[in-house]
Amino acid sequence: MDVDAVSSNTVTVRSVTVVSIASFAYLLFSAFLVGFKSDQVVLVVLFNLLFYASAITRKFITGFSIFVVYWIIYDYMKAFPNYEYATVHIADIYNFEKHLFGVHFQGKLLTPNEYFRLNGTTFLDILTGIFYLCWIPVPMGFAVYLFFTRRRQFLLFLLTFVLVNFIGFIVYYTFPAAPPWYVQYHGFAFHQLTAGNTAGLAKFDAYFNVSIFKSIYSKGSNVFAAMPSLHSSYPVIVLYYGLRNKLGKGNIFFGIVMAGIWFSAVYLSHHYIVDVLAGILCAAIGITLFNITLSKVAPFRRFIDNYENLIK
């Protein structure tokens, strides 16, 4: 999308034309590539509402277009399953996890996921569910806060977020990996049409008689994308920018959420510990690469400067 055409303080014929064409093209291409879904209409309607509502909402959605592009790319991954490009790792990563972090219980060596599955509690089922509900709202809420207080940091945060995701996507396609719940339900045999599964989160849904996580995981782009755990990457990025912006007690909250999501990923059988560690490493690499690019590549700094001016 032509950012210059959609981010002025007034709506012009050009901006209306660009937004209209982009909206229609997105819906048409999405229907062709991944099939028509109501989520696509919601995204287009929300974008258009914010664009036309006022100058501040127009600037807001122009800045958040960075995240919109990421979301679209993530959605389009459904059309290109990673298991078609590389061998899916199931038994090897399971055994590697057991070798590094195996827990002896009742005469057997278990992965931490298996141990927690046998020794979980209702309290932890609820607590981990709450933490797992934070993995998108907390980063997005933080982004909203930065938009209204520190526009440049808002852009840097979103661009870092997207870069870390792209690094994760590269690993997804070079090292497809099954999550722990897959082994629990399907063993070590590869079944390419396996649907997403709520795993331990089913207990949260059942306790509150809701289908929050069932609806979320039914829309997953790929079951075999457990390595790295991007759920574990996101709170690292949030905490990094929280510390960078000296948010004080807010960083204590971010730190608690980060540790909670890491633990929950393993407790709920959505990730191995090695997946979580890979997610942390992915975030560290992304943050480092972004900072190097920002400091060394002048055209990129100019891009940031221009983008910041558009949303001020």
N, C-alpha and C positions, 0 to 999 in steps of 0.2 A: 504493500500500500504506500502511496505517495504521502509521506508524513507532512511535507510542506503544504500539501493541498487540504489537509484535514485538521490542522491545528491552529488556525487563526482565531482571533477573538470573535469574528463574525462568520456566519455561514454564507458561503458564496456558491454560485452556480457550479464552479469547478469542484468545490469540496463535496457538494451534494452528488455530483456525477461520479466522483471517485468512490465515495462510500457506497453508493447504490450499485455500481458495477462490481465492486469488490464483494459486497454482500451476496449478490446474485451468483457471482462466479464461485464463491466459496460453497454455497449450497449446492450448486450444480455439480461441481467437481467432487464434493464430499459424497453426494448420492451415487456418483459413478464409481468412486474408489472404495468406499466402505459401507455404502448403503445409507438411505435416509434415516435420520434419528431425530427425535425431538430435541435433544441436546444442542444440535446444530442450529435449530430455529431459535432456541433460547439465547444462544450466544449472539446471533445476528440481531435479534430484537434488543437485547441488552446493550450491545455496542451502539446501535442506532439511537436508542433512547438517551444514552449518556452523551452521545455526540450532539444531538439536537437540543437537549434540555437547557444548557447554559454554557457560558464560556468556561467556567471552572470544571464542569463535568466533561467538557470537550477536551480540556487539557489532561484531565485525569485519565480518560480512556485512551488518549493518544500515548500517554506514558505507559499505561498498562498494555498497550499493543504488543510490547515485548513479551509479556506473559501469554497473550492471546496467540501469538505465533507459536510459542512453545507448546501450548495446549493442542493446537491444530496438528502440529507435527507428531505429538504423542498419540493423538487419535488416529492419525494415518498409519501408524506403525501396525495397526491391525491388518492392513492390506499386505504387509510384508513380514510374516511370522519369522522370528529369528531362527527357529529350528530348521528352516529351509536353507539356511546359509552355513550352518556349522553343527557339529554333533552336540547334542544336549548332554550335559553332565548331571548324572543322577547318583549312581553308586559311589563314584570316586570322591565327590564332594562330601557325601554323607560319611564315608569312611575317614576322610581327612578331618572332618569336624570331630568325629569320635576319637581319632588318634590324638588330636590337640586338646580337646576339651571334654573328653568322655567322663561320665560320672558312674561310679560303681554303685549299683542299687540292687539289693536282693540277689546277689550273685551274678548280675549281668552288667555289661558295660553299655551305657546308654548315652545318646547325645543329650545335651542340655534340654533340647525341645522335648525329647521323649520323657525325660525325668520330670519336667514341669507338667507334662500332660497327665502323668500319673499322680502328681503331688500338688496340683493346683488347688486354689481356694476361691470361694465366691468373691471375697474381698479383692483378690488379685485379678479375677476375671473382670470385675467392674472397673478397677483402677486402670488396668492396661487398656481396656476399651476406651476409657476417657482419654488416656494419653494418645491412643491411635487416632482419635478424632481430631487431635491437634495438628497433625502433620501438614495439612494445607491451611486451615484457618489462622494458625499462628504466623507462618511466613507471610500470608496475604494481609493479615491485620497489621503486621509490622510494616509491610510495604505501604499500606494506606497511611500509617502514622508518618513514615518518612516523606511521603508525597506532600503532606500538609505542613511539614516542619523543615525538611532538608531535601529539596528537589534533586540536587546532584547525587546525594547518597541514595535516594530512591532509585535513580537510574543505575548506579553502580551495583546496588543490591540485586535488582532484577536481572541485569546482564550477567552477574556472577551466578545467580540462580540458574539461568538458562544454560550457561557454559557448563556448569557442573552436571546438569541433566544430559547435555550432549555427550560429555565424556562417559557418563553412565550408559547412554544408548550405544556407544561404540563397543563397550564391554559386553552389553547384551547380545550384540550381533557376532562378536568374536568368541564369546564364552557363554553360550546359553546354559542356564543352570536351573534345575528344579528346586522349588522351595521344600522345606522339611515336611509340610503336610502332604506333599505329593507322594513321598515315600510311605507315609503312614497309611494313605488310602489306596495307592496303586503299586507300591513296591518299586522295583528298579527297572521295570519294563517301560519303554517309551510309548506314550499314547498321544499323538500330536493334537487330537481334537479335545483334549481335556479342558473342561470349563474351569473358570476361576472358583475358588473356594474360600469361605470365610474362616475356616480352620477354628482356632480358639475363640475367635470373635463371635462365633455362633452362640456361645454361652452368654455374651453380653446382650445380643438380640433377644435371646430366649428369656433372660431374666427380666427385661423391661417390656417384653412382648412387642418388639418393634422389628423392622427389617432394614435398619440403617446400613449395616455392613453387607447384608445380602445384596442390596441394590448397588452398592459401591463396587463390590467385587464381581458382579455379573457384567460390569462394563470394562473390566481390565483389558489392556491391549495385548498382554501376553503372559501366560502362566509361567513360561520358562525364562523369566527375567528377574531372578532372585539375587543375582550377583552383578553389581553391588546393590546393597540396600539403599536406594535413594531416600527412603523414609528416614534413614539414619544420617544422610547427608544434609538434608534441609535444616534441621535445628542447629547444625554446626555453622552453616552460613548465617543464620539468624543471630546466633550468639557472637560470631565474629563481628558482624556489623553493629550489634548492640554494644560490644566492648569498644569498637572503633568510635562510636558516637557517645560513649560514656553515659549510658543510660542508668547507671547505678543499680537500684533495687530491681529494675526491670530485667537486668542481666541475671539476677538470681532466679527469677522466674524462668527465663530462657534456659538456664543451666539445668533446672529441675525437669523441664519439659524434654530437653535433650536426653538426659539420663533415663527418663521415663520411657521415651520412645525406643531407645536402644534396648532396654530390658524387655519392653513389650514385644518388640519384633521377634525376640527369641522365645519368650514365654508363650506367645500365641501361635508358635510354629509357622510363622510367615518367613522367617529368615534364620539361617545359622549364625553363630557368632562370627564366623569368617566373612559372611555377607555384610554384617554390621561393620566389621573392621574395614572391609573394602569400601563401604560407603563413606566412612570417615576419611579414608585415604583419598577417595574420589573428591570429596569436598576440599581437602587440603590442597590437592593438585590444582583443582579449578580456581580456588582463591589465589594461589601463587601465580598461576599462568595469567590470570586476569590482571593482577597487580603489575606483573612484568610487562604485559602488553600495554597497560595504561601508562606506565612510566617510560617505556622505550619506543612506542610507536606513535609518532606525532599525528598522523591522519586519524588514528582512533581517538586520541584526545580531542581533536577538532570535531569529530562526530559527536562525542559526548557533550562538548560545549554547545554545538548547534542544537542538539536534542534538548538540552537543558533550557536553552533560550525559547524553544517552541512551547514549553509547558510552564514557563514562569508566569 
